[in-house]
Amino acid sequence: MRILLVDDSEDARDLTEGALLSAGYTDVVTAASGWEALKVLDVGRTCGETAPVDVVLLDIVMPELDGTEVCARIRNDARYADLPIIMVTSLADMDSLNNAFVAGANDYLTKPVNRIELVARVRAALRLKAELDRRQARERELLAFLSNWGDRRSNVWIDQATGLLVGEIAEAYLVASGANGPDLVSVIALMLDRLPEDSQGGTALVAEIARAVSRLAATVGVLAAAYKNGMIVLVAPELDAEEASDLAKRLHATVQKLRLRNPEAIVADYVTASVAAITGHTRFDVERIKLLTQAIAVVQQAAAAGGNRVAAQLIDSAAAAGRFTQRAAAGAIKASAIV
């Protein structure tokens, strides 16, 4: 991770750079002015090259071009729309901070910079940048996949009842996602508990839930698809078991918060859902499809056991041997939780 440190004070630059180096951040680029910072970032170019830094520490009070103006110019460059910018200011100049946030700053530090606070803010910013980069990479991958799927199929990509992609897309994407070798993949399945027997009422509930799921899926950059029976699946390459479990819990909570009436419900008078998250390292098509079938099987078991619960599993895959081990094929669980 590369950090750009911008400050007109040489002493401040040395102290901050030293704190970053001691924390293990060895790739630090320094700039003594706002103009020098814009030159490092090459602000204004129209090419689509990758940003040369991952986070900016930007002093507010600088001669000629202050930090607020530098921040605004950085944000005007499309390449840096998501670049974390942490403003550095003195307690005596806090009034300028509001203008910096309006210009697009993400966070701030006060001088003299506290090493622990500095490292914590930088670590959080870098974590956010890595997550955004991963999400955007998956979005580009999905767009490339859909563009290569063929225009003749475009009229059947979307499930008319929910507005989500059809389940067939999720299956094809699972197969395509492993084209570059072994990969960590999570599949999350959501099943509404006891849909109304009235098909029209059930469809309306599924559509409402699907809209909420779609909004949540968009925030984490994963593919959401629906099957005709009301099952909704999320395919999340590179999402580890803990992250997948957290996402499953968020999906479960999202459904509960909607408080949609369901006369067929048993555990509550509103719509509830069962959610299953299955994670595994895969190499071959059959292994990735196995994650999907396992997620569907587990969520159906959870629903049959009373519903309104979350199940998470990490499958032990023998990808190096080119197939699931007997334990994994039987759905062996290395780590699981049901709440």
N, C-alpha and C positions, 0 to 999 in steps of 0.2 A: 504494500500500500504506500502510495506517495503522498506526502503532505507538503502543501505550499504555505510557507510562513511569511507574512507580509508585515513589516514594521520598519519605520524610518529610524528607530533607535537601535544602534548596533548592540548595546548592552542588553536590551530587551530580547532581541533576536537570539543572542548567544545563550541567555538564560533559558528561554523557551525551547530552543533547539536542544540544549543539553538535557532538559527534562524529558523531551521526547526520545532522545537517543538512549537515555538510561532506562526508559520503559520498553525498549526494543524496537522502536520505530526508527529504522536506520536510513530510510529514503526520504530525507527532508530537503526541500528546495527552499531557499530564502530569497526574498526580494526586499530591497531597501526603499521602494516607493510604489505608489499605485500604478504608475506607468510601467515600471519594471514587471509588476505582477501581470498586467495585461499582455505584456510581451511574452512572458513565460507561457501564459495560457493561449497566446495567439488569438485573442478575442477579435472577432470580426471576420474571420475566414469563413467561407461558405462550404468548405469540404466537410465530409461526414466522418472525419477521423475520430478515433477514441480520445476522450479527454486525457490530457497528460498527467493530471493529478486526481486524487480521490477525495480530498478534503482541503479546505482553505481556512487558515487562521489569519484573520484580517483586522489589523488595527484600524480604529475609527479615525483618530486624530492624526493626520499626516499632511504635510505641506503640498501645495499645488492641487493634488487630486486626493480627496479624503476617502476613507474607507467606504462610506455610504455610496458615493458616486462609483467607486470601483465595483462594489457589490451589484449595483444596478446595471452596469455595463456587462458584467459577467452573466447576469441573468438574461440579458437581451440576446445572448448567443445561445442558439437552440441546443448546442451540444452540452451546455451547462445548466439546463433547466432543473436537473435533479442533483447537481453537485452540492454537497453539504458545505455551507459557509458559516463559520463561527466567528463572530465579531469579538474583538478584544478592546475593552474600554476601561477608563478609570472611573472610580466612584463619583468623581467630580463632574463627569460628562455623561451621566446616565440619560439626560434629556435627548441626546443624539441617538440613543439606542432605538427609540420608536421609529425614527426615520429609516434606520438600517433594516428593521424588520419589514417595513413597508417596501423597501428596495429588494427584499427577498432573502434576508438572512435567516438561518435556521436556529441559531443558538448564540450564546454569548459567554464571555469570561470577563472578570474584572481584574485590573492590575492592582497590586503585584499579583502575577499569576500563581495560583496554588498548584503545586505539582500533581497532587491527587485529583483535584478537580479537573485539571487540564487533561490528564490521561483518561479519566472517566468520560469526559465530553467527547474527546477524539475517538475513543473506542466505540461509543454509542453512534457517532456520526459515520464511522467506517462500517459498522454493522448495518446501518440503514442503507448506506451506499451499496454494499454487497448484495443486500436483499433486492434493492431496486434493479441492480444490474442483472441479477438472476431472473427476476420477473420479466424484464424487457427482453432478455435472451429467449425465454420460453415463448413470449408473445410473437417474436420474430420467427421462431421455429414453427409455431402453430400456423402463422400466416403463410409461411413457405409451404407447409404441408398441405393446407387447404388449397393454395393456388396450384399445386401440382396434382390435386385430386381429380381435376377435370371439370370443365364448365358444364358438361352434360349432367353432372350430378348435383349442381348447385341448388336445384329446386327441391332436393330432398335432404339437404344438410340440417335444416331446422325442423324441430318437432313443433307442429302447429299448436298443440295444446299448451305447451310451456314456454315456447320461445327459446329453449335451449337447443344445443346441438343434439342430433339423434345419437342413440347409443352406439350405432355402427361406427360413428366418427371416433368415439372414445376407444373402441376396439382397434380401429385402424391406426390411431395415433399411438396407442400403446405399442403396437408392433413396430411402427416407424421410429419411435423414440429410442430404440436400442440399436439403431443402425451404426452408431459409432463405438460399439463395444459395451462392456459391462456397465451397468448404471444402477443407481439407487432410485427406486420408484415407490411411490405410495399411491394406493387407490382407496378412496373413501366412498362408501355407499350409504345413502340415506333412504329410509323407507318410512312413510307415514303409517302410524299405527291405526288400524281399523278405519279405513276410509268408509264414508257413507255408501250404503248400497245403491243409492240414487247415483247413477253414472254421471249425470250432469253436475250434481253437487260435489262429487269426488273430483271431477276434472277441474272445477273452479278452485277447490282447495289446493290441488297440486300446482295449478298455475300460480296461485298466490305465493306458495312456498318457493316455487322455482324462481320467481322474481327476487325474493330475498336471498336465495342461494346464489343467484347470478351476481348480485351486488357484492356478496362476500367473496366469491371466487375471483372477481375482478380486482379486489384489493390485494390478493396474494398471488395473482398471476397463474392460476391453474385452469385447466379445461373442465367445464361442466357440461354434462350430457344427460339426457333423459330417455328412459325406456317407456314403452306403451303401458306397462302395468303401474306406472307412477314411480318407479325406482329412479333415483337420481344418483349419478356417480361423478366423482371428481378425480381426474388423473393429475398427479402432482410429481413429475420427475424431479429428483434431487431433494425432495422433502424427506427428512429423516423421521424415524419413528416418533420421537418426542414432538416434533413440529406437526406431524400428521395427527397425533393424538390431540394436540391443542386445537388444531383446525376442526377435528371432529366434535370436540366439546363446544366450540364456537358455533358450529352448525346446529347442534342440539339446542343450545341456548337461543339461537336466532329464531328457531321454530317456536319455542316456548314463549318468547317475548311477543310474538304476533297475536297470541291469544285468540286464534280463530276458532269459532264454535264448531263442535263436532258431536252430534247427538249419539254417534256410535262409540264414543270413547269410553274406556273403562277406568283408567287411572286418573283421568281428569275430565272436566266438561269441555275442554278445548283440545285442539289438535296437538298431538305429541308425535315424536319421531324416534326411531332407533337409528343409530349411526355406527358404522364399523369402519375402522381404518386399518389397512393391511400394508405393511412395508417390507421390502426385500431387495437384495442386490440381485440383479438379473443379467443374463447374457442373451438368452434365446427367446424367440417369440412365445413359445409355450410357457415359459416362466412368467412373462409379463401378463399373458392372458390368465395364468393361474392366479395371479394377484387379484385380478378382477373377479374371477369366479369365487375365490375365497372370500372376498369382501362381500359379495352378494349372499353367499351361504351364511356367513357370520351374522349379517344384519337380519336375515330371515330368522335365524335361530334366536336372536335377541328379541325380535318382534313376537315370535311364538312364545317366548318365556314371559311375556307380559308387556314388553315394549317400554318406551320412554327410558332408554339407556344408551350408553356409549361403550363400544368394545374396541380395543386396540391391540394389534398383534404385530410382532416382528417375525417374519418367516426366515428360517435358516436355509439359505439356498446354496447348493453346491455348484455355483456357476463355473468354477474352474474345471469341473468334471463334465460340464456340458449338460447337466440335468439336475433336477431336484433330488435331494437325498430322500430316502424312504420316509424319514421323519418329517421332512418338510412337505412332501407330497401328501402326507396324512394330516397336514395342517398343524404341525408341531409349533408350539409357542415358546419363544425364548423370553418374551416379556409381554405381559398382558394386563389389562385393567378393565374392569366392568363397574360402572357406577350407576 
